[in-house]
Amino acid sequence: MEKAFGPADFPALSFPVLPHCRFSRTLKGMEVHFAPDLQAKIDQLVTETGYAPDKLVADAMAGYVAELAETREMLDSRYDDLKSGRVKPIPGDEIEAWFREKSAAARRSPSGS
C-alpha cells in the first residue's frame, strides 16, 4: 500500500489552507488583466484622481455589483408579477406596432417639436 503524503511530511514547504466552502469572501488577492485601452483609462483616472489603482478598481466593482444586484431584484420582482398574474404581458407584435407608430409620428412632426 502506498503512503499518502501531506503537509506534515514536508515541513519546509508552505501549503495554503483554503476554506471548505465553494466560494469564500476571505480570499483577498486577485490579479485582473484589462484590455490595453481600458488599462489606459484606469491609469489616466489613477493619475487624475490620486486614487490607488486597487482602490479605484474596488470602488468601480462595488458600484457595478450593487447595480447588478438592484437590476436582478427588479427583474425578479417583474417576473413574480407576471407569474402571479398581477400584470398581463404585452405580445411582441403589439409592442413592435407601437414603436413603429411612434417612429412614424416622429418622422411626420417638424423637427424641434
C-alpha positions in Angstrom: 0.0 0.0 0.0 1.4 3.4 -1.0 1.6 6.2 1.7 -0.3 9.4 1.1 1.9 12.4 1.8 0.6 15.6 3.4 2.0 18.9 4.9 3.4 17.1 7.9 5.7 15.2 5.6 7.2 18.4 4.1 7.5 20.9 7.0 9.7 23.3 4.9 7.0 23.7 2.3 4.1 26.0 2.6 0.6 24.6 1.9 -2.2 27.1 1.7 -5.3 26.1 3.6 -8.5 27.0 1.7 -11.9 27.2 3.2 -14.1 24.2 2.7 -16.9 26.2 1.1 -17.1 26.6 -2.7 -16.8 30.4 -2.6 -15.1 32.5 0.0 -15.2 36.1 1.0 -11.9 35.6 2.9 -9.8 35.2 -0.2 -8.4 38.6 -0.8 -5.9 38.6 -3.6 -6.9 38.6 -7.2 -4.9 39.5 -10.3 -7.0 41.1 -13.0 -5.9 41.9 -16.6 -7.6 44.5 -18.7 -7.5 45.3 -22.4 -4.9 47.9 -23.2 -7.5 50.6 -23.9 -9.3 50.0 -20.6 -6.0 49.8 -18.7 -5.0 53.2 -20.2 -8.3 54.7 -19.0 -7.7 53.3 -15.5 -4.2 54.6 -15.5 -5.4 58.1 -16.5 -8.1 58.0 -13.7 -5.4 57.0 -11.2 -3.2 59.9 -12.3 -6.1 62.4 -12.3 -7.7 61.4 -9.0 -4.7 60.2 -7.0 -6.6 57.0 -6.1 -4.6 53.9 -5.6 -5.3 51.6 -8.6 -6.6 48.8 -6.4 -9.0 51.3 -4.6 -10.2 52.7 -7.9 -11.0 49.2 -9.3 -12.5 48.0 -6.0 -14.8 51.1 -5.9 -15.8 50.6 -9.5 -16.6 46.9 -8.9 -18.6 47.7 -5.8 -20.7 50.1 -7.8 -21.1 47.6 -10.6 -22.1 44.8 -8.2 -24.6 47.0 -6.4 -26.2 48.0 -9.7 -26.2 44.4 -10.8 -28.0 43.3 -7.6 -30.5 46.1 -8.0 -31.2 45.0 -11.6 -31.6 41.4 -10.5 -34.0 42.4 -7.8 -36.1 44.4 -10.3 -36.2 41.6 -12.8 -37.1 39.0 -10.1 -40.0 41.3 -9.0 -41.3 41.8 -12.5 -41.1 38.0 -13.2 -43.0 37.4 -10.0 -45.7 40.0 -11.1 -46.0 38.2 -14.4 -46.1 34.7 -12.9 -48.7 35.7 -10.3 -50.9 37.3 -12.9 -50.7 40.8 -11.3 -49.7 42.1 -14.7 -50.5 41.0 -18.2 -47.7 40.5 -20.7 -47.9 42.6 -23.9 -47.5 40.5 -27.1 -44.3 41.3 -29.0 -46.2 42.2 -32.2 -48.2 44.9 -30.3 -45.0 46.4 -28.9 -43.4 46.4 -32.4 -46.5 48.1 -33.8 -46.5 50.7 -31.0 -42.8 51.5 -31.7 -43.4 51.7 -35.5 -46.2 54.1 -35.0 -44.2 56.2 -32.6 -41.3 56.3 -35.0 -43.6 57.2 -37.9 -45.2 60.0 -35.9 -41.7 61.4 -35.0 -40.8 61.5 -38.7 -44.1 63.3 -39.6 -43.7 66.0 -36.9 -41.5 69.1 -37.7 -38.0 68.9 -36.2 -37.6 70.8 -32.9 -41.1 70.0 -31.7 
